[in-house]
């Protein structure tokens, strides 16, 4: 970019300035006109470069916005998928909770049965008549 501006400066401004420096008094109006024209062309060229840069920035901003929209869309799909998974998993969690409750009840029943068997085992000697 800087090289292009340098070339423009040398081509459009420097040679007319050099020719203006070589002009003797009285001032040559053609040389002055050529310097002013060169300056005008340089300003116009820089304005075009700036407009192109602005256009590129707009395209880049658009690309960034599209990328952001794409990321947000993917995130929304992920959240939606997780919500669906949780909705599907909810009955499974309830079923597992019920199963755990059933296992707890069975374990409690088994403990009670073991205590009953233990109690019956300690009563058995008295029934046989072998007690103290």
Secondary structure as the mmCIF struct_conf table of DSSP 4:
data_model
#
loop_
_struct_conf.conf_type_id
_struct_conf.id
_struct_conf.beg_label_comp_id
_struct_conf.beg_label_asym_id
_struct_conf.beg_label_seq_id
_struct_conf.end_label_comp_id
_struct_conf.end_label_asym_id
_struct_conf.end_label_seq_id
HELX_RH_AL_P HELX_RH_AL_P1 UNK A 2 UNK A 8
HELX_RH_PI_P HELX_RH_PI_P1 UNK A 9 UNK A 14
HELX_RH_AL_P HELX_RH_AL_P2 UNK A 15 UNK A 21
TURN_TY1_P TURN_TY1_P1 UNK A 22 UNK A 22
HELX_LH_PP_P HELX_LH_PP_P1 UNK A 23 UNK A 24
BEND BEND1 UNK A 25 UNK A 26
HELX_LH_PP_P HELX_LH_PP_P2 UNK A 27 UNK A 27
HELX_RH_AL_P HELX_RH_AL_P3 UNK A 29 UNK A 128
TURN_TY1_P TURN_TY1_P2 UNK A 129 UNK A 129
#
